[in-house]
Amino acid sequence: MRSQVLAARAAALFASDLPCGTRPGPELIEAAIADAVRTRGGTRGCVAALAAAYGDYPETAVVRMRWARSVVQGLYSPDLVLAA
């Protein structure tokens, strides 16, 4: 269950307007995730945006998803980042 929540947050961050490669603070991350979920019609909309990006721009989507996962894991599961 926890990994599904982390994946949903990463998909929402991926779909957000935050620039890839940045290291925003926790408040900005949470606001960006909440805004993406709200504007995309829920987590399914965020996942749909993620899938579309992989279909249209796979080379940049990979980089953005790695960034989103890293940011989400750093905020919500710092023990996973240290173990990796």
N, CA, C and O of each residue as an XYZ file, in Angstrom:
336
protein
N       0.823     -1.196      0.000
C       0.000      0.000      0.000
C       0.866      1.258      0.000
O       0.581      2.208     -0.730
N       1.911      1.268      0.807
C       2.767      2.442      0.903
C       3.427      2.757     -0.432
O       3.543      3.923     -0.811
N       3.862      1.716     -1.148
C       4.510      1.950     -2.435
C       3.523      2.518     -3.450
O       3.921      3.287     -4.325
N       2.244      2.156     -3.351
C       1.233      2.704     -4.245
C       1.008      4.186     -3.976
O       0.815      4.967     -4.908
N       1.034      4.569     -2.723
C       0.873      5.978     -2.362
C       2.083      6.769     -2.865
O       1.926      7.859     -3.414
N       3.281      6.228     -2.680
C       4.478      6.900     -3.179
C       4.440      7.020     -4.697
O       4.820      8.056     -5.243
N       3.991      5.982     -5.380
C       3.892      6.015     -6.842
C       2.873      7.054     -7.295
O       3.109      7.764     -8.272
N       1.750      7.151     -6.600
C       0.732      8.150     -6.950
C       1.268      9.562     -6.730
O       1.021     10.453     -7.543
N       1.989      9.766     -5.654
C       2.582     11.084     -5.400
C       3.616     11.427     -6.465
O       3.671     12.563     -6.936
N       4.434     10.452     -6.846
C       5.447     10.681     -7.881
C       4.786     11.008     -9.215
O       5.256     11.887     -9.937
N       3.703     10.314     -9.550
C       2.988     10.599    -10.797
C       2.407     12.008    -10.763
O       2.441     12.723    -11.764
N       1.875     12.403     -9.615
C       1.320     13.756     -9.486
C       2.424     14.804     -9.586
O       2.237     15.840    -10.225
N       3.564     14.547     -8.965
C       4.676     15.492     -9.069
C       5.168     15.561    -10.504
O       5.499     16.639    -10.999
N       5.220     14.417    -11.176
C       5.583     14.377    -12.592
C       4.654     15.279    -13.407
O       5.108     16.015    -14.283
N       3.358     15.220    -13.117
C       2.356     15.984    -13.855
C       2.276     17.443    -13.416
O       1.539     18.229    -14.011
N       3.019     17.805    -12.396
C       2.968     19.171    -11.873
C       3.763     20.127    -12.757
O       4.402     19.724    -13.729
N       3.703     21.402    -12.390
C       4.433     22.434    -13.121
C       5.832     22.689    -12.573
O       6.551     23.541    -13.095
N       6.230     21.964    -11.529
C       7.566     22.184    -10.985
C       8.625     21.775    -12.010
O       8.488     20.747    -12.673
N       9.671     22.574    -12.137
C      10.714     22.222    -13.098
C      11.521     21.008    -12.648
O      11.861     20.867    -11.473
N      11.811     20.155    -13.589
C      12.605     18.949    -13.333
C      14.013     19.347    -12.897
O      14.590     20.302    -13.419
N      14.547     18.617    -11.950
C      15.902     18.864    -11.484
C      15.987     19.763    -10.272
O      17.057     19.895     -9.678
N      14.888     20.382     -9.891
C      14.909     21.254     -8.721
C      14.742     20.428     -7.448
O      14.295     19.283     -7.500
N      15.091     20.996     -6.341
C      14.903     20.371     -5.024
C      14.076     21.322     -4.161
O      14.607     21.980     -3.266
N      12.770     21.390     -4.437
C      11.910     22.298     -3.676
C      11.713     21.807     -2.249
O      11.961     20.644     -1.932
N      11.271     22.704     -1.414
C      10.995     22.353     -0.030
C       9.712     21.544      0.097
O       8.933     21.452     -0.852
N       9.497     20.960      1.268
C       8.322     20.106      1.490
C       6.986     20.793      1.205
O       6.083     20.176      0.642
N       6.856     22.056      1.588
C       5.592     22.755      1.371
C       5.307     22.909     -0.119
O       4.172     22.726     -0.560
N       6.321     23.242     -0.881
C       6.148     23.419     -2.315
C       5.853     22.094     -3.011
O       5.050     22.044     -3.943
N       6.495     21.035     -2.564
C       6.239     19.700     -3.125
C       4.792     19.297     -2.871
O       4.089     18.882     -3.793
N       4.350     19.418     -1.634
C       2.982     19.032     -1.291
C       1.957     19.886     -2.022
O       0.919     19.383     -2.452
N       2.244     21.180     -2.166
C       1.314     22.056     -2.901
C       1.270     21.676     -4.375
O       0.199     21.679     -4.980
N       2.418     21.350     -4.959
C       2.464     20.964     -6.373
C       1.723     19.650     -6.606
O       1.015     19.503     -7.603
N       1.881     18.701     -5.694
C       1.181     17.422     -5.804
C      -0.327     17.647     -5.701
O      -1.094     17.134     -6.515
N      -0.742     18.412     -4.703
C      -2.177     18.681     -4.509
C      -2.761     19.412     -5.713
O      -3.869     19.096     -6.148
N      -2.035     20.381     -6.254
C      -2.518     21.130     -7.403
C      -2.625     20.233     -8.638
O      -3.599     20.324     -9.385
N      -1.639     19.375     -8.854
C      -1.683     18.468    -10.007
C      -2.852     17.499     -9.894
O      -3.537     17.238    -10.883
N      -3.086     16.971     -8.712
C      -4.214     16.048     -8.507
C      -5.528     16.773     -8.763
O      -6.433     16.231     -9.397
N      -5.625     17.984     -8.272
C      -6.856     18.767     -8.445
C      -7.072     19.139     -9.921
O      -8.178     18.977    -10.438
N      -6.052     19.626    -10.588
C      -6.222     20.100    -11.966
C      -6.309     18.965    -12.985
O      -6.871     19.144    -14.065
N      -5.756     17.798    -12.647
C      -5.796     16.663    -13.579
C      -6.978     15.734    -13.317
O      -7.128     14.719    -13.997
N      -7.804     16.066    -12.355
C      -8.987     15.249    -12.079
C      -8.695     14.015    -11.263
O      -9.371     12.998    -11.415
N      -7.706     14.086    -10.403
C      -7.359     12.962     -9.532
C      -6.059     12.285     -9.944
O      -5.398     12.688    -10.900
N      -5.719     11.257     -9.202
C      -4.458     10.576     -9.476
C      -4.489      9.848    -10.821
O      -3.451      9.698    -11.467
N      -5.656      9.402    -11.241
C      -5.749      8.751    -12.562
C      -5.401      9.728    -13.677
O      -4.776      9.345    -14.666
N      -5.796     10.964    -13.526
C      -5.443     11.982    -14.510
C      -3.949     12.248    -14.539
O      -3.375     12.498    -15.599
N      -3.322     12.194    -13.372
C      -1.867     12.371    -13.293
C      -1.153     11.204    -13.976
O      -0.174     11.401    -14.695
N      -1.647     10.003    -13.749
C      -1.059      8.822    -14.388
C      -1.270      8.880    -15.898
O      -0.396      8.468    -16.661
N      -2.409      9.382    -16.330
C      -2.663      9.528    -17.765
C      -1.683     10.522    -18.390
O      -1.190     10.296    -19.495
N      -1.402     11.622    -17.686
C      -0.425     12.597    -18.178
C       0.968     11.971    -18.246
O       1.728     12.229    -19.180
N       1.288     11.161    -17.264
C       2.558     10.444    -17.242
C       2.659      9.505    -18.443
O       3.678      9.487    -19.134
N       1.619      8.735    -18.687
C       1.617      7.796    -19.817
C       1.720      8.534    -21.148
O       2.431      8.093    -22.051
N       1.020      9.644    -21.272
C       1.085     10.420    -22.510
C       2.491     10.955    -22.741
O       2.983     10.950    -23.869
N       3.127     11.409    -21.688
C       4.492     11.929    -21.821
C       5.451     10.832    -22.243
O       6.336     11.065    -23.066
N       5.286      9.640    -21.690
C       6.148      8.525    -22.091
C       5.916      8.156    -23.554
O       6.850      7.759    -24.250
N       4.678      8.284    -24.019
C       4.387      7.986    -25.413
C       4.918      9.045    -26.361
O       5.408      8.727    -27.445
N       4.822     10.306    -25.955
C       5.222     11.419    -26.819
C       6.700     11.783    -26.707
O       7.345     12.087    -27.710
N       7.233     11.753    -25.490
C       8.607     12.198    -25.237
C       9.313     11.251    -24.268
O       9.658     11.661    -23.160
N       9.533     10.006    -24.656
C      10.076      9.026    -23.710
C      11.436      9.406    -23.136
O      11.720      9.111    -21.975
N      12.272     10.052    -23.928
C      13.602     10.383    -23.432
C      13.576     11.432    -22.318
O      14.397     11.375    -21.403
N      12.661     12.371    -22.382
C      12.563     13.364    -21.305
C      11.664     12.876    -20.171
O      11.847     13.276    -19.021
N      10.701     12.019    -20.485
C       9.810     11.495    -19.447
C      10.578     10.650    -18.440
O      10.289     10.696    -17.245
N      11.545      9.886    -18.908
C      12.350      9.052    -18.009
C      13.092      9.924    -17.006
O      13.104      9.633    -15.810
N      13.698     10.975    -17.488
C      14.453     11.879    -16.617
C      13.522     12.541    -15.600
O      13.851     12.629    -14.417
N      12.369     13.003    -16.063
C      11.425     13.669    -15.154
C      10.883     12.703    -14.111
O      10.725     13.080    -12.950
N      10.594     11.460    -14.500
C      10.062     10.496    -13.535
C      11.123     10.121    -12.508
O      10.802      9.970    -11.329
N      12.364      9.969    -12.919
C      13.435      9.701    -11.942
C      13.527     10.834    -10.931
O      13.678     10.598     -9.732
N      13.435     12.062    -11.420
C      13.462     13.222    -10.533
C      12.272     13.194     -9.580
O      12.436     13.378     -8.374
N      11.073     12.962    -10.118
C       9.868     12.959     -9.285
C       9.936     11.876     -8.215
O       9.601     12.121     -7.056
N      10.367     10.688     -8.600
C      10.494      9.600     -7.623
C      11.515      9.938     -6.544
O      11.290      9.676     -5.363
N      12.622     10.512     -6.950
C      13.659     10.876     -5.985
C      13.156     11.917     -4.992
O      13.399     11.805     -3.791
N      12.464     12.917     -5.490
C      11.932     13.972     -4.615
C      10.902     13.391     -3.650
O      10.934     13.680     -2.454
N       9.992     12.576     -4.168
C       8.938     11.984     -3.331
C       9.548     11.035     -2.303
O       9.162     11.068     -1.135
N      10.473     10.208     -2.706
C      11.108      9.291     -1.749
C      11.894     10.056     -0.696
O      11.898      9.679      0.475
N      12.558     11.127     -1.107
C      13.310     11.931     -0.148
C      12.431     12.580      0.905
O      12.834     12.727      2.059
N      11.216     12.971      0.498
C      10.307     13.624      1.431
C       9.530     12.628      2.282
O       9.402     12.814      3.492
N       9.008     11.567      1.657
C       8.103     10.671      2.345
C       8.749      9.360      2.807
O       8.197      8.675      3.667
N       9.897      9.009      2.251
C      10.615      7.785      2.634
C      12.117      8.000      2.605
O      12.818      7.369      1.814
N      12.619      8.881      3.455
C      14.059      9.164      3.395
C      14.929      7.928      3.629
O      16.074      7.891      3.178
N      14.407      6.917      4.327
C      15.163      5.690      4.562
C      15.420      4.940      3.262
O      16.439      4.260      3.147
N      14.514      5.044      2.265
C      14.720      4.390      0.970
C      15.833      5.065      0.174
O      16.583      4.395     -0.536
N      15.941      6.376      0.289
C      16.980      7.094     -0.439
C      18.348      6.719      0.124
O      19.300      6.525     -0.631
N      18.445      6.618      1.431
C      19.718      6.274      2.050
C      20.132      4.851      1.725
O      21.320      4.565      1.576
N      19.153      3.954      1.615
C      19.458      2.558      1.350
C      19.815      2.313     -0.118
O      20.476      1.326     -0.440
N      19.383      3.204     -1.001
C      19.612      3.010     -2.443
C      21.032      3.272     -2.852
O      21.368      3.148     -4.030
